[in-house]
Amino acid sequence: MTQVNPIEKQNEPNQVDYIIGNLKAGDDIAVSGHLELLHAAEIAGLLESLPPEQRQHLWKLVPQEIEGETLTYLGEEVRGSIIDKMKDADVVAATESMNVEDLAGVIDELSDDISEAVLESLDDDRRLRLETTLSFGDNTAGRLMSTDVISVRKNVTLAVVLRYLRRLKPLPMHTDALMVTDEHGTYLGKLTLADTVSERPDTVVSDVMRETADWVQVDANEHDVAILFQRRDLVSVAVVDEYSKLMGRITIDNVVDIIVAEADKTLLASAGLVEDEDLFAPVLPSTKRRAVWLGANLVTVFMAVWVIGLFEAVLDKIVVLAILMPIVASMGGIAGSQTLTLTIRGLALGQVSSANLRWLRNKELLVGLLNGLTWAIVVAIITFIWFQDTGIALIIAAAMMLNLVAAAFSGVLIPIILDRIDVDPALSGAVILTTVTDIIGFLSFLGLATLFLL
């Protein structure tokens, strides 16, 4: 088979155009030949880049032996749209090539009939491993781990370990170390492959094993596991139960998927979209999902408009206020979003706690105050040059300072409160913050104008 540089193929700008062009031309042979050069992940990327009808056509051309692997790389919504069109027997056949961890993530999305058929198709060992994985909660280390792990005893020599490994070939993917356990399966430490092959064959495992190697509880949150990998530059980590019995291992490839998924979730949630939003989903489902967010935003807009309406008299008499009004709200919104983003990131990384919250709040208030003072002076000068009115220049400066300080305070407080009531700050924090900065901006600017200019 022709070798293709995966980076070049992944970044090829016209790959989607090539597939769509050949599908439209009915040249299935050219498309099939191209798919044979691609990794399952790249085929999944192509499937997610096509409208529904062409997506189904391309799926029929995917080599059968990699259908299961390709399904695991697809987002939940796209995968569901493909599985819904497949025959039950084809779905069962596709799952046969999935590893247990991927199958656990897919089987919950299948209908009861197909799920039962998939379970019946598994041998006893795979069924037991799947049931064990499914017994753990979603988004936990137990769901993320692989049970395909090699363990050795601490009282054997490296020569014995090497002979054992040769009989096991091929080794499980991403094996960088062997887990050391006692006769009861209790986790004792880790033996790296580097030490296994570089130390003398007569060396006993206990002399070179790493007893202080990291491990995680089986019910640990997968986000915390990802943070552990990131902070300690891990390649793999042992997973143990409450009695320290070895349950499996988590490898860096699983963690990369978690990190990417969390980044996507945060980005999409800020716009009110779901994590696996299908770019080429049908019109009506997409409309319904986005309508909810638009409706929520409309409520907040009317709240800001109501505040403006309270000052109709001053706006009628001093029209220039309507021209300057968006400046105060906009500056507050931007300043608040900076603080909000940093606080949400700090929460995600476990950097924000009750012990350092007061320091963080005070720091952001001072930042807001200094920025407010700086830009209040700038805006006041511009306003005075533009309208030749000292009163309006001073009022917009005061309103600017008030709103930037309020924005800084809200940017810290809002995500903290949302996090404590188990609401994702990335999903609703921005909407709440915008409402606060708009209302305070309009209220301070128009309120001060009413007090001192009428």
C-alpha positions as CSV (number, residue, x, y, z in Angstrom):
1,M,0.0,0.0,0.0
2,T,1.2,3.5,-0.8
3,Q,2.5,5.3,2.3
4,V,1.1,8.7,3.0
5,N,2.4,11.3,5.4
6,P,-0.5,11.6,7.9
7,I,0.2,15.3,8.6
8,E,0.2,16.2,5.0
9,K,-3.0,14.2,4.4
10,Q,-4.7,15.7,7.4
11,N,-3.9,19.2,6.3
12,E,-4.6,18.7,2.6
13,P,-7.0,21.7,1.9
14,N,-8.9,20.1,-1.0
15,Q,-9.6,16.7,0.6
16,V,-13.3,17.5,1.3
17,D,-13.7,19.1,-2.1
18,Y,-12.1,15.9,-3.7
19,I,-14.5,13.6,-1.9
20,I,-17.6,15.7,-2.6
21,G,-16.6,16.2,-6.3
22,N,-16.2,12.5,-6.8
23,L,-19.4,11.6,-5.0
24,K,-21.3,14.0,-7.1
25,A,-19.7,12.6,-10.2
26,G,-20.6,9.0,-9.1
27,D,-16.9,7.9,-9.1
28,D,-17.1,5.6,-6.1
29,I,-13.9,3.8,-7.2
30,A,-11.9,7.0,-6.8
31,V,-13.4,7.7,-3.4
32,S,-12.8,4.1,-2.2
33,G,-9.2,4.2,-3.3
34,H,-8.7,7.5,-1.4
35,L,-10.3,6.1,1.8
36,E,-7.9,3.1,1.7
37,L,-5.0,5.7,2.3
38,L,-6.6,7.2,5.3
39,H,-6.7,6.5,9.0
40,A,-10.1,5.8,10.6
41,A,-9.9,9.1,12.4
42,E,-9.4,11.0,9.1
43,I,-12.4,9.2,7.6
44,A,-14.4,10.2,10.6
45,G,-13.4,13.8,10.0
46,L,-14.6,13.5,6.4
47,L,-17.9,12.1,7.4
48,E,-18.4,15.0,9.8
49,S,-17.7,17.4,6.9
50,L,-20.4,16.2,4.6
51,P,-24.2,16.9,4.4
52,P,-26.4,14.0,5.5
53,E,-27.1,12.5,2.1
54,Q,-23.4,12.5,1.0
55,R,-22.4,11.3,4.5
56,Q,-24.5,8.2,4.1
57,H,-23.1,7.6,0.6
58,L,-19.5,7.9,1.9
59,W,-20.2,5.6,4.8
60,K,-21.2,2.8,2.4
61,L,-17.7,3.1,0.9
62,V,-15.8,2.8,4.2
63,P,-13.9,-0.5,4.3
64,Q,-15.8,-2.9,6.5
65,E,-12.8,-3.8,8.6
66,I,-12.5,-0.3,10.0
67,E,-16.2,0.6,10.4
68,G,-16.1,0.0,14.1
69,E,-12.9,2.1,14.7
70,T,-14.3,4.9,12.5
71,L,-17.5,5.0,14.5
72,T,-15.6,5.5,17.7
73,Y,-13.9,8.7,16.3
74,L,-17.3,10.3,15.4
75,G,-19.2,12.8,17.5
76,E,-22.2,11.3,19.2
77,E,-24.7,13.1,17.0
78,V,-23.0,12.2,13.7
79,R,-22.5,8.6,14.9
80,G,-26.2,8.3,15.8
81,S,-27.2,9.6,12.3
82,I,-25.1,6.8,10.7
83,I,-26.1,4.0,13.1
84,D,-29.8,4.8,12.6
85,K,-29.4,4.0,8.9
86,M,-27.5,0.8,9.4
87,K,-29.0,-2.7,9.7
88,D,-28.9,-4.3,13.1
89,A,-26.5,-7.0,11.9
90,D,-24.1,-4.5,10.5
91,V,-24.0,-2.5,13.7
92,V,-23.2,-5.7,15.7
93,A,-20.5,-6.6,13.2
94,A,-19.0,-3.1,13.5
95,T,-18.8,-3.3,17.3
96,E,-16.8,-6.5,17.1
97,S,-13.6,-4.6,16.2
98,M,-14.1,-2.0,19.0
99,N,-12.0,-2.2,22.1
100,V,-14.0,-2.6,25.4
101,E,-13.5,1.1,26.4
102,D,-14.8,2.4,23.1
103,L,-17.7,-0.1,23.0
104,A,-18.7,1.1,26.5
105,G,-19.0,4.6,25.2
106,V,-21.1,3.5,22.2
107,I,-23.4,0.9,23.6
108,D,-25.4,3.3,25.7
109,E,-26.4,5.1,22.4
110,L,-27.8,2.0,20.8
111,S,-31.4,0.8,21.1
112,D,-32.2,-1.9,23.6
113,D,-32.5,-4.6,20.9
114,I,-29.2,-3.8,19.3
115,S,-27.5,-3.5,22.7
116,E,-28.7,-7.0,23.6
117,A,-27.5,-8.4,20.3
118,V,-24.1,-6.8,20.8
119,L,-23.8,-8.3,24.3
120,E,-24.8,-11.7,23.0
121,S,-22.1,-11.5,20.3
122,L,-19.3,-11.0,22.8
123,D,-17.3,-13.8,24.3
124,D,-17.3,-14.3,28.1
125,D,-14.1,-12.4,28.7
126,R,-15.1,-9.3,26.7
127,R,-18.6,-9.3,28.1
128,L,-17.3,-9.4,31.7
129,R,-14.8,-6.6,30.9
130,L,-17.6,-4.5,29.3
131,E,-20.0,-5.1,32.2
132,T,-17.2,-4.1,34.6
133,T,-16.6,-0.9,32.7
134,L,-20.3,0.0,32.5
135,S,-20.6,-0.5,36.2
136,F,-18.6,2.7,36.8
137,G,-20.2,6.2,36.5
138,D,-19.9,8.4,33.5
139,N,-16.8,10.6,33.3
140,T,-14.9,8.6,35.8
141,A,-11.5,6.9,35.7
142,G,-13.3,3.5,35.6
143,R,-15.0,4.4,32.3
144,L,-11.8,5.8,30.9
145,M,-9.4,3.0,31.9
146,S,-8.3,0.0,29.9
147,T,-8.5,-3.4,31.7
148,D,-5.9,-4.7,29.2
149,V,-3.0,-4.3,31.6
150,I,0.1,-6.4,32.4
151,S,1.1,-7.1,36.0
152,V,4.1,-8.8,37.5
153,R,5.2,-9.8,41.0
154,K,7.9,-7.9,42.9
155,N,9.9,-11.0,43.9
156,V,10.8,-12.2,40.4
157,T,13.8,-11.3,38.3
158,L,13.8,-9.2,35.2
159,A,14.8,-12.3,33.2
160,V,11.6,-13.9,34.2
161,V,9.6,-10.8,33.3
162,L,11.2,-10.6,29.8
163,R,10.4,-14.3,29.1
164,Y,6.8,-13.6,30.2
165,L,6.5,-10.6,27.9
166,R,7.8,-12.6,24.9
167,R,5.1,-15.1,25.4
168,L,2.5,-12.3,25.6
169,K,3.4,-10.6,22.3
170,P,2.0,-8.4,21.0
171,L,1.8,-6.2,24.1
172,P,-1.2,-4.0,24.8
173,M,-0.9,-0.7,22.9
174,H,0.8,2.2,24.7
175,T,2.5,-0.1,27.2
176,D,5.3,1.9,28.8
177,A,5.3,0.1,32.1
178,L,4.2,-3.0,33.9
179,M,2.1,-2.8,37.1
180,V,3.5,-4.6,40.1
181,T,1.0,-6.4,42.4
182,D,1.1,-8.9,45.2
183,E,-0.6,-12.3,45.1
184,H,-4.0,-10.7,45.9
185,G,-3.8,-8.1,43.1
186,T,-3.0,-5.2,45.4
187,Y,-1.1,-2.4,43.5
188,L,2.4,-2.0,44.7
189,G,4.1,0.2,42.1
190,K,5.3,0.4,38.5
191,L,8.1,-1.2,36.5
192,T,9.0,0.8,33.4
193,L,9.9,-1.0,30.2
194,A,13.1,1.1,30.1
195,D,14.3,-0.4,33.4
196,T,13.2,-3.9,32.4
197,V,15.4,-3.9,29.3
198,S,18.4,-1.8,30.6
199,E,19.0,-3.4,34.0
200,R,20.8,-6.7,34.6
201,P,18.6,-9.8,33.9
202,D,19.2,-11.1,37.4
203,T,17.9,-7.9,39.1
204,V,14.8,-8.4,41.2
205,V,11.7,-6.3,40.3
206,S,11.5,-4.9,43.8
207,D,14.9,-3.4,43.4
208,V,14.0,-1.2,40.4
209,M,10.2,-0.8,40.7
210,R,8.8,2.6,41.4
211,E,6.8,2.3,44.6
212,T,5.8,6.0,44.6
213,A,4.4,5.8,41.0
214,D,1.1,7.8,40.6
215,W,-2.2,6.0,40.8
216,V,-5.9,7.1,40.7
217,Q,-9.0,5.8,42.3
218,V,-11.5,4.1,40.0
219,D,-14.2,6.6,40.8
220,A,-12.0,9.7,40.2
221,N,-13.4,12.3,37.9
222,E,-11.8,12.1,34.4
223,H,-11.2,15.8,34.5
224,D,-9.0,15.4,37.6
225,V,-7.2,12.6,35.8
226,A,-6.4,14.8,32.9
227,I,-5.1,17.5,35.2
228,L,-2.8,14.9,36.9
229,F,-1.4,13.8,33.5
230,Q,-0.8,17.4,32.5
231,R,0.9,18.4,35.7
232,R,3.1,15.4,36.1
233,D,3.8,14.6,32.4
234,L,2.5,11.1,32.7
235,V,2.3,8.5,29.9
236,S,0.2,6.0,31.9
237,V,-1.3,5.7,35.4
238,A,-2.6,2.7,37.4
239,V,-6.3,2.7,38.4
240,V,-7.2,1.1,41.7
241,D,-10.3,0.4,43.8
242,E,-10.9,1.5,47.4
243,Y,-8.9,-1.5,48.6
244,S,-5.9,-0.6,46.3
245,K,-6.6,-3.6,44.1
246,L,-5.4,-3.0,40.5
247,M,-8.3,-2.4,38.2
248,G,-6.7,-1.2,35.0
249,R,-4.6,1.7,33.5
250,I,-5.2,5.0,31.8
251,T,-2.9,6.0,29.0
252,I,-2.1,9.4,27.5
253,D,-4.1,8.8,24.3
254,N,-7.2,8.6,26.4
255,V,-6.4,11.8,28.2
256,V,-5.7,13.7,25.0
257,D,-9.3,12.8,24.0
258,I,-10.6,14.2,27.3
259,I,-8.6,17.4,27.0
260,V,-9.8,18.0,23.4
261,A,-13.4,17.2,24.3
262,E,-13.3,19.6,27.3
263,A,-11.9,22.4,25.1
264,D,-14.7,21.8,22.5
265,K,-17.3,21.7,25.2
266,T,-16.2,25.0,26.7
267,L,-16.0,26.7,23.3
268,L,-19.4,25.5,22.2
269,A,-21.1,26.0,25.6
270,S,-20.2,29.7,25.5
271,A,-22.4,30.0,22.5
272,G,-25.2,27.7,23.9
273,L,-24.3,24.7,21.7
274,V,-23.9,21.1,22.7
275,E,-20.5,19.4,22.7
276,D,-21.2,17.1,19.8
277,E,-23.1,19.6,17.7
278,D,-23.3,18.3,14.1
279,L,-22.3,21.2,11.7
280,F,-24.4,19.5,9.0
281,A,-27.4,18.5,11.1
282,P,-30.9,19.0,9.6
283,V,-32.4,22.5,9.8
284,L,-35.2,21.9,12.3
285,P,-33.2,20.2,15.0
286,S,-30.5,22.8,14.8
287,T,-33.1,25.6,14.9
288,K,-34.7,24.1,18.0
289,R,-31.4,23.8,19.9
290,R,-30.3,27.4,19.1
291,A,-33.8,28.9,19.7
292,V,-33.5,28.1,23.4
293,W,-30.3,30.1,23.8
294,L,-31.7,33.0,21.7
295,G,-34.8,33.1,23.8
296,A,-32.7,33.3,27.0
297,N,-30.6,36.1,25.5
298,L,-33.8,37.9,24.5
299,V,-34.9,38.0,28.1
300,T,-31.7,39.6,29.2
301,V,-31.8,42.1,26.4
302,F,-35.3,43.2,27.5
303,M,-34.0,43.6,31.0
304,A,-31.4,46.1,29.7
305,V,-33.9,47.8,27.5
306,W,-36.2,48.2,30.5
307,V,-33.4,50.0,32.4
308,I,-32.9,52.3,29.5
309,G,-36.6,53.0,29.4
310,L,-36.5,54.3,33.0
311,F,-34.4,57.2,31.8
312,E,-36.6,58.2,28.8
313,A,-36.8,61.8,30.0
314,V,-33.1,62.5,30.1
315,L,-32.6,60.8,26.8
316,D,-35.3,63.0,25.2
317,K,-33.5,66.2,26.5
318,I,-29.9,65.1,26.0
319,V,-29.8,63.1,22.8
320,V,-26.0,62.8,22.9
321,L,-26.3,60.3,25.8
322,A,-27.9,57.8,23.4
323,I,-24.7,58.1,21.3
324,L,-22.3,57.5,24.1
325,M,-24.4,54.9,26.0
326,P,-23.0,51.8,24.3
327,I,-19.4,52.7,25.2
328,V,-19.9,52.2,28.9
329,A,-21.8,48.8,28.5
330,S,-19.3,47.5,25.9
331,M,-16.2,48.3,27.9
332,G,-17.7,46.7,31.0
333,G,-18.7,43.6,29.0
334,I,-15.2,43.1,27.6
335,A,-13.5,43.7,31.0
336,G,-15.9,41.3,32.7
337,S,-15.4,38.6,30.1
338,Q,-11.6,38.7,30.6
339,T,-12.1,38.1,34.4
340,L,-14.8,35.5,33.7
341,T,-12.6,33.5,31.3
342,L,-9.7,33.5,33.7
343,T,-11.9,32.4,36.6
344,I,-13.6,29.6,34.7
345,R,-10.1,28.4,33.6
346,G,-8.9,28.5,37.2
347,L,-11.9,26.5,38.4
348,A,-11.3,23.9,35.6
349,L,-7.6,23.6,36.7
350,G,-8.5,23.4,40.4
351,Q,-6.6,26.7,41.1
352,V,-9.5,28.5,42.7
353,S,-10.6,27.6,46.2
354,S,-12.3,29.2,49.2
355,A,-8.8,29.8,50.7
356,N,-7.6,32.0,47.8
357,L,-10.9,33.4,46.6
358,R,-10.7,36.7,48.6
359,W,-7.2,37.4,47.3
360,L,-8.4,36.7,43.7
361,R,-11.5,38.9,44.2
362,N,-9.4,41.8,45.6
363,K,-6.8,41.5,42.8
364,E,-9.5,41.6,40.1
365,L,-11.2,44.6,41.8
366,L,-7.9,46.5,41.7
367,V,-7.4,45.6,38.1
368,G,-10.9,46.8,37.3
369,L,-10.3,50.0,39.2
370,L,-7.0,50.8,37.5
371,N,-8.3,49.9,34.0
372,G,-11.5,51.9,34.8
373,L,-9.4,54.9,35.8
374,T,-7.2,54.7,32.8
375,W,-9.9,54.3,30.2
376,A,-12.3,56.7,32.0
377,I,-9.7,59.4,31.4
378,V,-9.3,58.5,27.8
379,V,-13.0,58.4,27.1
380,A,-13.6,61.6,29.0
381,I,-11.0,63.5,26.9
382,I,-12.5,62.1,23.6
383,T,-16.0,63.0,24.8
384,F,-15.0,66.5,25.7
385,I,-13.2,67.1,22.4
386,W,-16.2,65.7,20.5
387,F,-19.1,67.4,22.3
388,Q,-17.4,70.3,24.2
389,D,-19.4,69.4,27.3
390,T,-17.5,68.9,30.6
391,G,-20.5,67.5,32.5
392,I,-21.1,64.7,30.1
393,A,-17.3,63.9,29.9
394,L,-17.1,63.6,33.7
395,I,-20.3,61.5,33.9
396,I,-19.2,59.0,31.3
397,A,-15.8,58.7,33.1
398,A,-17.5,58.0,36.4
399,A,-19.9,55.5,34.8
400,M,-17.0,53.8,33.1
401,M,-15.1,53.3,36.4
402,L,-18.2,52.0,38.2
403,N,-19.0,49.5,35.4
404,L,-15.4,48.2,35.1
405,V,-15.2,47.6,38.8
406,A,-18.6,45.9,38.8
407,A,-17.5,43.8,35.8
408,A,-14.4,42.6,37.6
409,F,-16.4,41.7,40.7
410,S,-19.0,39.9,38.6
411,G,-16.4,38.1,36.5
412,V,-15.1,36.4,39.7
413,L,-18.4,35.9,41.6
414,I,-20.7,34.6,38.8
415,P,-18.6,31.5,37.9
416,I,-18.0,30.7,41.6
417,I,-21.7,30.8,42.4
418,L,-22.6,28.8,39.3
419,D,-19.9,26.2,40.0
420,R,-21.2,25.7,43.6
421,I,-24.8,25.1,42.5
422,D,-23.5,22.6,39.9
423,V,-24.2,24.8,36.8
424,D,-21.5,24.9,34.1
425,P,-20.1,28.4,34.3
426,A,-19.0,28.2,30.6
427,L,-22.6,27.6,29.6
428,S,-24.4,30.5,31.3
429,G,-21.7,32.7,32.8
430,A,-21.3,34.9,29.8
431,V,-25.0,35.6,29.4
432,I,-25.4,36.5,33.1
433,L,-22.2,38.7,33.0
434,T,-23.4,40.6,29.9
435,T,-26.7,41.3,31.6
436,V,-25.0,42.6,34.7
437,T,-22.6,44.8,32.8
438,D,-25.3,46.2,30.5
439,I,-27.7,47.0,33.4
440,I,-25.0,48.5,35.6
441,G,-23.5,50.4,32.7
442,F,-26.8,51.9,31.5
443,L,-28.0,52.5,35.1
444,S,-24.8,54.3,36.2
445,F,-24.4,56.4,33.1
446,L,-28.1,57.4,32.7
447,G,-28.6,57.7,36.5
448,L,-25.7,60.1,36.9
449,A,-26.9,62.1,33.9
450,T,-30.3,62.4,35.5
451,L,-28.9,63.5,38.8
452,F,-26.5,66.1,37.5
453,L,-27.7,67.3,34.0
454,L,-31.4,67.6,34.4
